[in-house]
Amino acid sequence: MFYFEKRQQTPGYLKALIPIISLLLGLFIGALAILITGINPLLVYKGLFLNAFGSWYAFSETLVAAVPLILITSGLIVVFRMNVWNIGAYGQYIMGAIFSSYFALFASNGLSKPVMLTVMVIASMVGGAIWALIPTLLKIFWEVNEVITTLLLNYIALYILKFLMYGPWKNPSSYGFPLSKTFPDTAILPIIFKGTRLTIAIIFALLAVLVVWFLIKKSKFGYEVRVIGDNPLAARYAGISVNRNIIIGMAISGALAGLAGMTEVSGIVHYLQVKIGADYGYTSIIVAWIAYLDPLITVLASVLFGGLASGGYSIQITMRVSYGIVGLIESITLFSLVGAQIFLNYRIRWKNGSS
Amino acid sequence: MAHHSIYIVLFANTVKAGTILLFPTIGEIFAERAGILNLGVEGMMLIGAFVGFVVAYTTKNPYMGFLAGVLAGGFASLIHAFISITLRGNQIVSGLALTIFGGGFTTFYGQKWINMTLTHTLTPVKIPMLSSIPYIGMIFFNQDLIVYLSYIVVFVMWFILYKTRLGLNLRAVGENAKAANAMGISVYKVRYGWTFFGGLLAGAGGAYLTTAYAPFWLDGITAGRGWIAIALVIFAMWDPVKALVGAYLFGGINALQFQLQATGTTIPSAILNMLPYIGTFIVIIISSIIVKTRHIKPPKELGIPYIREEK
């Protein structure tokens, strides 16, 4: 039998090794899953890699997918560090998209582009924050479990979006498709690299990372977040308002997810539709974990998983390999990451005989 | 008479739709009673639904399908058990990973099954005598065998929980693992066992969905029912009999929604489809307030890994 023995010290290389091994394990199990269907997994992975990183255009599409991941994950990091589980980034993202679309669709008259876009950014952040604060207040006042409420609010947001798209906001000339009218030009984020779909949203994303990095590493708020994460009781004794910090953290988290929704409709799609960013909510949780809740590593992890998502979409079209493979790889990676945390603090020992 | 039959159909469908939620809710209650929070119910249900559908389709036998779906759910739960019990990993994140896994797995292998329909589904089997009771008989005793199985499960699990040594050990582990260990109970075995049981029942809920209620395959067919089941655990305050009430309540919302859509209503379908989630949202708030004010405690060691001291 084996048992775990507490380590005196965590070797530095292990911290770097665990995410890499986890990702490789995800890819390996994914390869087995593909193999069972009778397809050569190496060909699939080659296609996936080339469609994610093989050319400047492919890489630009990877960055297009990475931008919302960076935005959402940098917000999640703040609350995950306090052991508050915002699983509702998808709903907050939808709310951000809806709030900003309202201005693009119904209140764009006479506004110049910079004003319009500023209004949309603010609206999206307010929308996302509101959607995040509902479960936060319920948690603080009545101890309602935020995992369940944030998750349920994803479905509720999705059906609000569907209601709008099939009903009042539907484009009358969309031939029955659930989408809105196209945004006016003033409501569309400018492209920064010609020939790609990369907009100034990439600057929003990097700004968000810097702000969150500063908040976490350099501010009093970040210090309090760390104390709360380590021991909420001790934080209370030290005079830290746990509730206040959770409210601020969730507002930031919701606002950034909302902003990600705005960058999708205003930067990529140019109208509102039912299918927007369904995977970002879950993928961002994996990105946060593989980056050890560190804002700077998040950028790298987002590019990796952005590539997996973007490459996954491409091979679904070109090689007819289901997009489900992305979920499989992601989930195995996450299982491995969570399971391997123990090796940071313990080592395996073997003992003779049975027990 | 025709007027009455509409209600009987509605209530009979309530029981059917409720059964989909009842199995996973009871399974999760027992896993949580043992101290293991498994947020992978949605993923396990999806796997059970898919495997159940495929086996029922290929064997042309819905019972075989149901059984296969149950086992598939059980196996899926073992991943979570290994990570949260043996490796003491974060149960919230591991459970979410299981949900993502179930989604990825069924999307990947389900691609070529989309929109296929079962030719052989679970059919009602009237129980003699009982089925001729007015109203009640048609609602509760003119169902398929799996619905009857769910009645038995509720009763047996209530009995096990409160009246047997097995239930005592289970509660001991969830309330105070250290003390349970000192009493000679193997915390790991109890936790593995009940997590696996939770997986079997989540698989049962999913498999019942595709072999009886909606006998076709669609991507993400469980549509968040796993999360509703997790919320129902709190509504039921970790009690299998109260789980029955909660499951039928939400089965009722589902059945009503279906009936309204079938008869043609002016309410937009997006609003109708939102109802179960709004309902769950309200119920979880009310239940949480009740749990808080009446000082009903969830299992004390819920979500906390157990570390046995080594000599």
HADDOCK unambig.tbl for C-alpha pairs under 7 A between the chains (distance, minus, plus):
assign (segid A and resid 142 and name CA) (segid B and resid 288 and name CA) 6.62 0.50 0.50
assign (segid A and resid 142 and name CA) (segid B and resid 289 and name CA) 5.72 0.50 0.50
assign (segid A and resid 143 and name CA) (segid B and resid 288 and name CA) 6.62 0.50 0.50
assign (segid A and resid 144 and name CA) (segid B and resid 285 and name CA) 6.03 0.50 0.50
assign (segid A and resid 144 and name CA) (segid B and resid 288 and name CA) 5.45 0.50 0.50
assign (segid A and resid 148 and name CA) (segid B and resid 227 and name CA) 6.94 0.50 0.50
assign (segid A and resid 148 and name CA) (segid B and resid 231 and name CA) 6.70 0.50 0.50
assign (segid A and resid 149 and name CA) (segid B and resid 281 and name CA) 6.47 0.50 0.50
assign (segid A and resid 152 and name CA) (segid B and resid 277 and name CA) 6.02 0.50 0.50
assign (segid A and resid 152 and name CA) (segid B and resid 281 and name CA) 6.65 0.50 0.50
assign (segid A and resid 155 and name CA) (segid B and resid 277 and name CA) 6.84 0.50 0.50
assign (segid A and resid 156 and name CA) (segid B and resid 274 and name CA) 6.00 0.50 0.50
assign (segid A and resid 156 and name CA) (segid B and resid 277 and name CA) 6.45 0.50 0.50
assign (segid A and resid 156 and name CA) (segid B and resid 278 and name CA) 6.96 0.50 0.50
assign (segid A and resid 159 and name CA) (segid B and resid 270 and name CA) 5.37 0.50 0.50
assign (segid A and resid 159 and name CA) (segid B and resid 271 and name CA) 6.84 0.50 0.50
assign (segid A and resid 159 and name CA) (segid B and resid 274 and name CA) 5.85 0.50 0.50
assign (segid A and resid 162 and name CA) (segid B and resid 270 and name CA) 5.91 0.50 0.50
assign (segid A and resid 163 and name CA) (segid B and resid 270 and name CA) 5.06 0.50 0.50
assign (segid A and resid 163 and name CA) (segid B and resid 271 and name CA) 6.68 0.50 0.50
assign (segid A and resid 322 and name CA) (segid B and resid 107 and name CA) 6.97 0.50 0.50
assign (segid A and resid 322 and name CA) (segid B and resid 108 and name CA) 5.13 0.50 0.50
assign (segid A and resid 322 and name CA) (segid B and resid 111 and name CA) 6.57 0.50 0.50
assign (segid A and resid 323 and name CA) (segid B and resid 108 and name CA) 6.62 0.50 0.50
assign (segid A and resid 324 and name CA) (segid B and resid 104 and name CA) 4.25 0.50 0.50
assign (segid A and resid 324 and name CA) (segid B and resid 105 and name CA) 6.31 0.50 0.50
assign (segid A and resid 324 and name CA) (segid B and resid 107 and name CA) 4.68 0.50 0.50
assign (segid A and resid 324 and name CA) (segid B and resid 108 and name CA) 4.13 0.50 0.50
assign (segid A and resid 325 and name CA) (segid B and resid 104 and name CA) 6.10 0.50 0.50
assign (segid A and resid 325 and name CA) (segid B and resid 108 and name CA) 5.72 0.50 0.50
assign (segid A and resid 326 and name CA) (segid B and resid 104 and name CA) 6.85 0.50 0.50
assign (segid A and resid 327 and name CA) (segid B and resid 100 and name CA) 6.06 0.50 0.50
assign (segid A and resid 327 and name CA) (segid B and resid 101 and name CA) 6.23 0.50 0.50
assign (segid A and resid 327 and name CA) (segid B and resid 103 and name CA) 6.83 0.50 0.50
assign (segid A and resid 327 and name CA) (segid B and resid 104 and name CA) 4.12 0.50 0.50
assign (segid A and resid 328 and name CA) (segid B and resid 101 and name CA) 5.43 0.50 0.50
assign (segid A and resid 328 and name CA) (segid B and resid 104 and name CA) 4.72 0.50 0.50
assign (segid A and resid 328 and name CA) (segid B and resid 105 and name CA) 5.90 0.50 0.50
assign (segid A and resid 331 and name CA) (segid B and resid 97 and name CA) 4.94 0.50 0.50
assign (segid A and resid 331 and name CA) (segid B and resid 98 and name CA) 6.86 0.50 0.50
assign (segid A and resid 331 and name CA) (segid B and resid 100 and name CA) 5.61 0.50 0.50
assign (segid A and resid 331 and name CA) (segid B and resid 101 and name CA) 5.02 0.50 0.50
assign (segid A and resid 334 and name CA) (segid B and resid 97 and name CA) 5.97 0.50 0.50
assign (segid A and resid 335 and name CA) (segid B and resid 94 and name CA) 5.87 0.50 0.50
assign (segid A and resid 335 and name CA) (segid B and resid 97 and name CA) 6.01 0.50 0.50
assign (segid A and resid 338 and name CA) (segid B and resid 89 and name CA) 5.37 0.50 0.50
assign (segid A and resid 338 and name CA) (segid B and resid 90 and name CA) 6.28 0.50 0.50
assign (segid A and resid 338 and name CA) (segid B and resid 94 and name CA) 6.44 0.50 0.50
assign (segid A and resid 339 and name CA) (segid B and resid 83 and name CA) 5.11 0.50 0.50
assign (segid A and resid 339 and name CA) (segid B and resid 87 and name CA) 5.64 0.50 0.50
assign (segid A and resid 339 and name CA) (segid B and resid 89 and name CA) 5.18 0.50 0.50
assign (segid A and resid 341 and name CA) (segid B and resid 89 and name CA) 6.73 0.50 0.50
assign (segid A and resid 342 and name CA) (segid B and resid 87 and name CA) 6.29 0.50 0.50
assign (segid A and resid 342 and name CA) (segid B and resid 88 and name CA) 6.93 0.50 0.50
assign (segid A and resid 342 and name CA) (segid B and resid 89 and name CA) 6.92 0.50 0.50
